[in-house]
Amino acid sequence: MSERIPEHPILGVQKKGRVVSFTLDGKTLQGCEGEPIAAALKVNGVMVHRYTQKQHRPRGIFCAIGRCTDCVMIVDGVPNTRTCITPLREGMKIQTQYGVSAVPFDDGKPTAAPKK
């Protein structure tokens, strides 16, 4: 695993925890216990956390301090969990969020025309 974020603006100084396993959409990944889920995902090359409800657009880390909702995912069955401020624990089950569920959209196309 590559270099970690040593200091988070909200969570403070990050001490490197032990390496733990968690799943993302059924795939086993590893991260450091206590680091933000979003940081563990980024180290594993995951940049998309959710897709918007109306236009099915990908979203990932934006503010990284818990103010926006771009990084929300389903964590241990709870939708809309802000992964940028939620600490990683052994065995967490994380799922990409599609609108407000873990079920991918049928056609992958926007359900509404983009606003001009």
C-alpha positions in Angstrom: 0.0 0.0 0.0 1.3 3.5 -0.8 1.8 6.5 1.4 -1.1 7.5 3.6 -2.6 10.9 4.5 -0.7 11.9 7.7 -3.0 14.7 8.8 -6.7 15.2 8.0 -8.2 18.7 8.5 -11.1 17.3 10.5 -9.9 14.0 12.0 -6.5 15.4 12.9 -3.1 13.5 12.9 -3.6 10.0 11.5 -1.6 7.3 13.1 -1.0 4.3 10.9 -3.2 1.5 12.2 -2.8 -2.2 11.5 -3.6 -3.5 8.1 -7.2 -4.7 7.9 -9.4 -6.3 5.2 -12.7 -4.9 4.0 -14.9 -5.5 1.0 -16.0 -3.2 -1.8 -18.8 -4.6 -3.9 -17.8 -8.1 -2.9 -14.1 -7.6 -3.7 -11.6 -7.9 -0.8 -9.3 -4.9 -0.3 -6.9 -3.8 2.4 -6.5 -0.5 4.3 -5.2 0.8 7.6 -7.5 0.6 10.5 -8.8 4.0 11.6 -8.0 5.8 8.4 -11.0 7.4 6.5 -12.7 4.8 4.2 -12.2 7.2 1.3 -8.4 7.2 1.9 -8.3 3.4 1.9 -10.3 3.3 -1.3 -8.1 5.9 -3.0 -4.9 3.9 -2.1 -6.7 0.9 -3.8 -7.4 2.9 -6.9 -11.1 3.5 -6.3 -12.1 7.0 -7.4 -15.9 6.5 -7.9 -18.0 6.2 -4.7 -21.5 6.8 -6.0 -23.6 7.6 -9.1 -26.2 10.4 -9.0 -29.9 9.5 -9.0 -31.0 11.7 -11.9 -28.2 11.7 -14.4 -26.2 8.7 -13.2 -23.0 10.7 -13.1 -20.0 9.4 -11.1 -19.0 11.1 -7.8 -16.0 10.6 -5.5 -14.0 12.6 -3.0 -14.6 16.3 -3.3 -14.3 18.2 0.0 -12.8 15.3 2.1 -14.1 17.0 5.3 -17.7 15.7 5.5 -19.4 18.9 4.2 -20.6 17.6 0.8 -22.2 14.3 -0.1 -20.0 13.3 -3.1 -18.2 10.5 -1.2 -21.3 8.8 0.3 -21.5 5.0 0.0 -23.4 2.2 1.6 -21.3 1.0 4.6 -22.4 -2.1 6.5 -25.9 -1.6 5.0 -26.3 2.1 5.9 -26.7 4.3 2.8 -25.4 7.9 2.6 -22.4 7.2 4.8 -19.7 9.9 4.3 -16.6 7.9 3.7 -14.2 10.8 4.0 -14.8 11.0 7.8 -15.9 7.4 8.6 -13.0 5.4 10.1 -12.1 2.0 8.5 -12.6 -1.1 10.6 -11.8 -4.8 10.0 -14.5 -6.5 7.9 -16.5 -3.5 6.8 -18.8 -4.2 3.8 -18.8 -1.2 1.5 -20.9 -0.8 -1.6 -21.0 1.7 -4.4 -24.2 3.7 -4.1 -26.5 4.2 -7.1 -28.9 7.0 -6.2 -29.8 5.7 -2.8 -29.3 2.0 -3.3 -26.7 -0.6 -4.1 -28.5 -1.7 -7.2 -26.8 -0.5 -10.4 -29.0 1.4 -12.9 -30.5 -0.7 -15.6 -29.2 1.0 -18.7 -26.4 3.2 -17.4 -28.0 6.2 -19.1 -29.4 9.4 -17.5 -33.0 9.3 -16.5 -33.4 13.0 -17.2 -31.9 15.3 -19.8 -29.0 17.4 -18.5 -30.0 21.0 -17.7 -28.7 23.6 -20.1 
